Structures are given as C-alpha cells and as structure tokens.
Amino acid sequence: MIRGQGGTSEERRRRGRRRPVTAAEVIDFLEYLAPPSLSVPEEPHGLQVGAPTAEVSTVVVAPMASFTSMSTAASRKNAILVTAAPLLTEPLMAVRRDDPIGNKLAYLLEHRISLYCLANSYAAAPGGFDDCLAEKLGLAGTAPLKPTTYEPLFKFAVYTPESAVDAVLNAAAEAGAGRIGNYTECSFQTRGTGTFRGGPGARPAIGEAGRLERVDETRLEMVVPQRELSGVIAAVIEAHPYEEVAYDVIPVKNPGLAYGRGRFGELPLKVSLDTVLAQVQDGLEVKSVRCSHRPEFAIGSLAVASGNSDGLFWEAHRAGAGAFVVGGLSTRDLMSADNSTTVVIEVGFPASVRPGLQWLSDQLTGTFEADGIEIVSCA
C-alpha cells in the first residue's frame, strides 16, 4: 500500500470512473490498495452482505459491524459499511433475531446496507494498519516482525518514438511503474530501429499506410508491481502517440513489495513504562490499557501489531522489544508472555486499527469525493 495514492482527477478519468458508483468500484479500489491474494493466513473477507452492482452514495468505515456503525450507515443513502473485522466467520445456517450475528444480518438486509470486510493483507501491507499504528506511536524506520509474502513484480517494456519517451515515462511513473525502494521514475532505455507497415484502414502517427517505415525508437523498461500493472498499461497506451502500442510484460523473480505482520523500531530515548503508556494513550486516544507487568528497566524499543497478536508476541520478544503494543493477545501469546521481560500493552481491537482506518478514509475521499460519494469514519 503506497501513501498518497488516492488518485488525481486525471487518474480517475484514466480508470474510466463512471456514474453512478457501484459497490464493485469501491471494492476494486480497496483491493487495489492491499490485494486479498496476499493475505496470510487466509481469513474471511470480502463482500459479506449486498451485491456488487448496488449503487453507492456513502461509504462508512469502522473497526467492526457494531450497531453504532450500522445505524450510521442506515441514516445515509445507498451505504456500504467497510470494516476491519468480518461479521461472518463460518457458514451460516439460519438468520435468527435471537442470535447476535443473525440480528445484525437482519438489520443490514432490512436497511439495504452492503457490508465489506477488509482482508488481513491490510494489516501487513506497507502503509497499512501496522504501519499506521507504528507511525501514530512515533516509531520511525520500522521493520516487519514477521514477513509473510511478497507482491509479484513484472518488467514492463514499451517501444516508443524518441520524441515521446519523456511523456510515456512520466505517464508510466505516475501510474506506479519504476518504483525501487526510495527511488521513483527508475527506467532503462535502449535505442534502436522499429519497422512497421500500416495495412488498409491504418492511420500511422509516423509515415504512411502501405509503406514500410523505419523509425528511431527507444525501448523503455520499468519494473511494475502486480496491482499497478493494468493501470500502467492503460496510462502508457493513452500517452503513446502510436495507433497500436507494442509492449512486453515479463514476470521477474526479484522479490516484490514485502508484506509482513507487526512492526519493530527503536525509540529515540530510553524511557520509563509510564512514559510509554502515556504516549500510547495519547496517540491512540484511549482512556485505559491493559499492561502485563511493570519492569524496573527503561524501555528503548517498541513492537506493535494491529488487531490480534496471531503469534507475534514471540517475534517481538526475539527482536528485543521492551514493550509490545497490540489490539489483543491470543492464548498462545499469553502463554509465551508469561514471565517474559517484554511488556505487553493491550489497547483493544478498535484502537489498534483506528489509525489505519483513518488513513483509509482519506484514501477513499481522495478517490471518490469528485464522484459525490460521502466518506464517513466511525473509527
């Protein structure tokens, strides 16, 4: 997930945004930010209530399908509720009012509210829930506690007349090509001669139909993450002067964009646990947290994980974290944390995902505000 990719009006125009906006369009954007295929382990996610073709006028973002968030959605027109936790986690045999989950499903159906659950790739993705939580607590230069998977990379090569190289390069870069680490607009260019002969009905940008043309061209090569590939191809075709654009898409074995759970970082100074607790409560706007124990030593490093710990405590301990800030501790991690030197600070699931949901609301606003879609945060 890359920060600042809400999308300009030009980018939205290239994506062919149409009116009215449907649930499928909103879902496409959500899954562009953090592809569900990169979820580890696989957990329930996706559209759990509603239809992809449903018209959307409001997007409500919330940690879970609480009655507060559902009533907020019900008070708006054509709402889709986007949550960090699934409502349905197992096959449904009945919808009953005397069952808490059934009661919520009935409410969503009666008020025609769509429900979409984010994949857990949102927690692991760069710029996602874990990164936002770390940033909110003042950690910089963090590394994942547990790498999970990598997004595949492709080499994209396009043949361009020399006069259009800069325009095509800029279009591809704006669409997401050519990013390597902290560098952007990375490319390699090779000059050569291209040949073509236009057939009946062709309108070549250079030369005449029916005649063999030889043109000084440049092969422009750039690396592209999988989720950016279709957008890069569309942007290049629009910027390219040729009627028919020749390009290659080549899978590469290089490690792609890394996805990983949890974050670990050093604090600027070693501080007391009370200072860490105050920073956590202020940064996450929570009145109280649960702390496993109170060590006498100062804390110089911090690990964080949004949501439930999922076996991450031991990774935090092995990394040497003085404290581990997490939404909730699993039974496995609770046993691992017994008599550990690493302090566990549980803030609750909603507080741990709130920074990421606030960032997501900003991304949705940047992309859909021009289409008249209202974005409401219940984070």
C-alpha positions in Angstrom: 0.0 0.0 0.0 1.5 3.3 -1.1 0.8 6.5 0.7 -0.9 9.3 -1.3 -2.5 7.0 -3.9 -6.0 8.2 -3.5 -5.8 9.3 -7.2 -6.0 12.6 -9.0 -8.9 13.5 -11.2 -6.8 12.6 -14.3 -6.0 9.2 -12.8 -9.7 8.6 -12.1 -10.5 9.6 -15.6 -8.0 7.0 -16.9 -9.5 4.4 -14.8 -12.8 5.1 -16.6 -14.8 6.1 -13.4 -18.5 6.0 -14.3 -21.6 7.3 -12.6 -23.3 6.1 -10.5 -20.6 4.5 -8.5 -21.2 0.8 -7.6 -20.1 -1.4 -4.7 -17.8 -3.2 -7.2 -16.0 0.0 -8.0 -15.4 0.7 -4.3 -14.3 -2.9 -3.7 -11.9 -2.7 -6.7 -10.2 0.3 -5.1 -10.0 -1.3 -1.7 -8.4 -4.5 -3.1 -6.0 -2.4 -5.2 -4.6 -0.9 -2.0 -4.0 -4.3 -0.4 -4.7 -7.3 -2.6 -6.5 -10.1 -0.7 -4.4 -12.6 -2.6 -1.5 -11.5 -0.3 -3.4 -12.4 2.9 -1.6 -14.7 5.3 -3.3 -16.7 6.8 -6.4 -16.8 4.7 -9.3 -15.4 6.7 -12.9 -14.4 5.9 -13.1 -11.2 3.9 -14.9 -9.6 1.0 -18.5 -8.6 0.4 -20.5 -10.3 3.1 -23.8 -8.6 2.6 -25.1 -6.9 -0.6 -24.4 -7.1 -4.3 -21.5 -5.8 -6.4 -24.0 -3.9 -8.6 -25.5 -2.0 -5.8 -25.3 1.8 -6.2 -23.2 3.5 -3.5 -23.7 7.0 -2.2 -22.0 6.7 1.2 -19.0 4.7 2.5 -18.9 4.1 6.2 -15.6 3.0 7.6 -15.5 1.2 11.0 -13.5 -1.3 13.0 -16.4 -3.8 13.0 -20.1 -4.0 12.3 -21.3 -2.5 15.6 -24.8 -1.2 15.9 -23.3 2.3 16.1 -21.7 1.9 12.7 -24.7 0.1 11.2 -27.1 2.8 12.4 -24.8 5.5 10.9 -24.9 3.6 7.6 -28.7 3.3 7.9 -29.1 7.1 8.3 -27.4 7.6 4.9 -28.4 6.7 1.4 -27.1 3.7 -0.5 -24.4 2.9 2.1 -21.7 0.3 2.1 -20.1 -0.4 5.5 -16.4 -1.2 5.3 -14.9 -3.0 8.4 -11.6 -4.3 9.6 -13.3 -7.4 11.2 -15.6 -9.9 9.5 -19.2 -10.3 10.7 -19.4 -13.8 9.3 -16.6 -16.2 10.2 -18.3 -19.6 9.5 -21.0 -21.0 7.2 -24.5 -19.5 8.0 -27.3 -22.0 8.6 -30.0 -19.5 9.6 -30.7 -15.8 10.2 -32.4 -15.5 13.6 -33.3 -12.4 15.6 -32.4 -14.1 18.9 -28.8 -14.7 17.7 -26.5 -11.6 17.9 -25.0 -12.2 14.4 -28.3 -13.1 12.9 -29.8 -9.9 14.4 -27.1 -7.8 12.8 -27.5 -9.5 9.4 -31.3 -8.9 9.5 -30.6 -5.2 10.3 -28.2 -4.9 7.4 -30.6 -6.6 5.0 -33.7 -4.6 6.1 -31.9 -1.3 5.7 -30.2 -2.4 2.4 -26.7 -1.8 3.8 -23.8 -3.6 2.0 -21.1 -4.9 4.2 -17.5 -5.4 3.1 -14.8 -6.9 5.3 -11.1 -5.9 4.6 -8.6 -8.7 4.0 -5.9 -9.2 6.6 -3.4 -8.0 3.9 -4.4 -4.6 5.1 -2.5 -5.2 8.4 0.6 -6.4 6.7 0.8 -4.1 3.6 3.3 -1.2 3.6 1.3 1.8 4.7 -1.4 -0.4 6.2 -2.8 -1.0 9.7 0.6 -2.0 11.3 2.5 0.9 9.7 -0.2 3.4 10.7 -0.2 2.2 14.3 3.6 2.4 14.4 3.6 5.9 13.0 0.9 7.0 15.4 3.1 5.9 18.3 6.1 7.8 17.0 8.2 4.9 15.6 10.3 5.7 12.5 12.3 3.4 10.3 10.4 0.3 11.4 10.8 -3.3 10.1 8.2 -6.1 10.0 8.2 -8.5 12.9 7.2 -11.4 10.6 7.5 -11.2 6.8 4.5 -13.1 5.3 4.6 -12.7 1.5 5.7 -10.6 -1.5 3.7 -8.9 -4.2 4.9 -10.2 -7.6 6.8 -7.9 -9.9 6.8 -7.5 -13.6 9.1 -5.9 -16.1 7.2 -3.6 -18.4 8.8 -2.7 -21.7 7.3 -0.4 -24.4 8.7 0.7 -27.8 8.4 4.5 -28.2 9.5 7.0 -30.8 12.2 9.2 -29.3 10.1 12.3 -29.3 7.5 10.7 -26.9 9.9 9.0 -24.4 9.5 11.6 -21.7 5.7 11.7 -22.0 5.4 7.9 -21.8 7.9 7.6 -19.0 6.0 10.2 -16.9 2.7 8.6 -17.6 4.0 5.1 -16.5 5.7 6.5 -13.4 2.5 8.4 -12.3 0.6 5.1 -12.7 3.0 3.2 -10.4 5.9 2.0 -12.6 9.6 2.5 -11.8 9.5 2.5 -8.0 12.5 0.8 -6.5 13.0 1.3 -2.7 13.1 5.0 -2.1 13.6 5.9 -5.8 10.9 6.7 -8.4 10.9 7.0 -12.2 13.6 4.3 -12.5 13.9 3.1 -16.0 16.4 1.7 -18.6 16.3 3.0 -22.2 17.8 1.3 -25.3 17.8 3.0 -28.7 17.1 1.0 -31.9 15.1 1.0 -35.1 11.5 -0.1 -35.3 9.8 -1.1 -38.5 6.1 -1.3 -39.4 3.8 -1.3 -42.4 0.3 0.0 -42.0 -2.5 -2.1 -43.5 -5.8 -0.9 -45.1 -7.6 1.4 -42.7 -4.4 2.1 -40.6 -3.6 5.7 -39.6 0.0 5.7 -38.5 1.3 8.6 -36.4 4.5 8.5 -38.4 4.7 7.8 -42.2 2.1 6.5 -44.5 -0.1 3.3 -44.6 1.1 0.7 -47.1 4.7 1.7 -46.9 7.4 0.1 -44.8 8.6 2.6 -42.2 11.8 2.7 -40.3 11.7 4.8 -37.1 14.2 5.7 -34.5 12.6 4.2 -31.3 13.5 3.7 -27.7 12.8 0.5 -25.7 11.7 1.9 -22.3 11.8 -0.7 -19.4 10.4 -0.2 -15.9 9.5 -2.5 -13.0 5.9 -2.7 -12.0 4.1 -4.3 -9.0 1.3 -6.7 -10.0 -1.6 -4.5 -8.7 -0.3 -1.5 -10.7 0.1 -3.4 -14.0 -3.3 -2.7 -15.6 -3.2 1.0 -14.7 0.4 1.4 -16.1 -0.7 -0.3 -19.4 -3.7 2.0 -19.7 -1.7 5.1 -18.9 1.0 4.2 -21.4 -1.4 3.5 -24.2 -3.1 6.9 -23.6 0.2 8.8 -23.6 1.7 6.9 -26.5 1.4 8.5 -30.0 1.0 5.2 -31.9 -2.3 3.8 -33.0 -1.1 0.3 -31.9 1.3 0.2 -29.0 3.9 -2.6 -28.8 4.8 -3.6 -25.3 6.0 -6.6 -23.3 5.0 -7.8 -19.8 7.6 -10.1 -18.3 7.4 -11.8 -14.9 10.6 -11.5 -12.9 12.0 -13.5 -10.0 13.1 -10.4 -8.0 11.5 -10.2 -4.5 8.5 -7.9 -4.8 7.0 -5.5 -2.4 7.3 -7.1 1.0 4.2 -7.7 3.2 4.7 -8.5 6.9 2.8 -8.5 10.2 3.8 -6.3 13.1 6.4 -3.6 13.2 9.5 -3.1 15.4 11.5 0.1 16.0 13.9 1.8 18.4 12.7 4.8 20.5 14.7 8.0 20.3 15.5 7.7 24.0 15.1 5.0 26.6 12.0 5.9 28.7 10.0 4.5 31.6 7.0 2.4 31.1 4.8 5.2 32.4 6.1 7.4 29.6 5.3 4.7 27.0 1.8 4.2 28.4 1.1 7.9 28.3 2.3 8.0 24.7 0.1 5.1 23.8 -3.0 6.5 25.5 -2.5 10.0 24.0 -1.6 8.7 20.5 -4.5 6.3 20.2 -6.9 8.4 22.3 -7.8 5.6 24.7 -8.5 6.2 28.4 -7.1 2.9 29.7 -4.9 0.0 28.5 -4.1 -3.4 30.0 -0.4 -3.9 30.9 1.1 -7.3 31.7 3.7 -6.2 34.3 5.8 -3.2 35.4 9.5 -3.7 34.8 12.2 -1.7 36.6 14.3 -1.1 33.5 13.8 1.6 30.9 12.3 0.8 27.5 14.3 1.6 24.4 12.4 -0.3 21.7 8.8 -0.9 20.8 6.9 -3.5 18.8 3.3 -3.0 17.6 0.7 -5.1 15.9 -2.8 -4.1 14.9 -5.7 -6.5 15.7 -5.0 -9.7 17.5 -1.4 -10.9 18.1 -1.5 -14.1 15.9 1.7 -15.5 17.4 3.6 -12.2 17.0 4.5 -11.8 20.7 7.4 -14.2 20.5 8.7 -12.4 17.4 8.6 -9.1 19.4 10.4 -10.8 22.3 13.1 -12.2 20.0 13.6 -8.8 18.4 14.4 -7.4 21.8 11.3 -5.2 22.2 10.9 -3.6 25.6 7.2 -3.4 25.1 4.7 -4.9 22.6 1.6 -2.8 21.8 -1.2 -4.9 20.4 -5.0 -4.9 20.0 -5.5 -8.2 21.8 -3.3 -11.1 22.9 -4.0 -14.7 21.7 -4.0 -17.6 24.1 -0.8 -18.8 22.6 0.9 -15.5 23.0 -0.5 -15.1 26.5 1.4 -18.3 27.5 4.5 -17.1 25.7 4.3 -13.7 27.5 4.2 -15.4 31.0 7.3 -14.3 32.9 8.7 -12.5 29.8 10.8 -9.3 30.0 8.8 -7.8 27.2 5.8 -5.8 28.5 2.5 -6.5 26.7 0.3 -3.4 26.3 -3.2 -4.4 25.1 -5.2 -1.4 23.7 -8.2 -3.3 22.3 -9.0 -4.2 18.7 -10.8 -0.9 17.7 -8.0 1.4 19.0 -5.3 -0.7 17.2 -6.9 -0.4 13.8 -8.2 3.2 14.1 -5.1 4.9 12.7 -5.2 2.6 9.6 -8.9 3.2 9.1 -8.5 6.9 9.3 -5.8 6.7 6.6 -8.1 4.5 4.5 -10.9 7.1 4.9 -8.5 9.8 3.5 -7.7 7.5 0.5 -11.4 6.9 -0.2 -12.1 10.6 0.0 -9.3 11.4 -2.4 -10.6 8.9 -4.9 -14.4 9.2 -4.7 -15.1 12.7 -3.4 -15.2 14.0 -7.0 -18.0 11.4 -7.7 -20.2 12.8 -5.0 -19.5 9.9 -2.6 -19.7 10.7 1.1 -17.0 9.1 3.3 -18.0 8.7 7.0 -15.5 7.5 9.6 -16.7 5.6 12.6 -13.2 4.7 13.6 
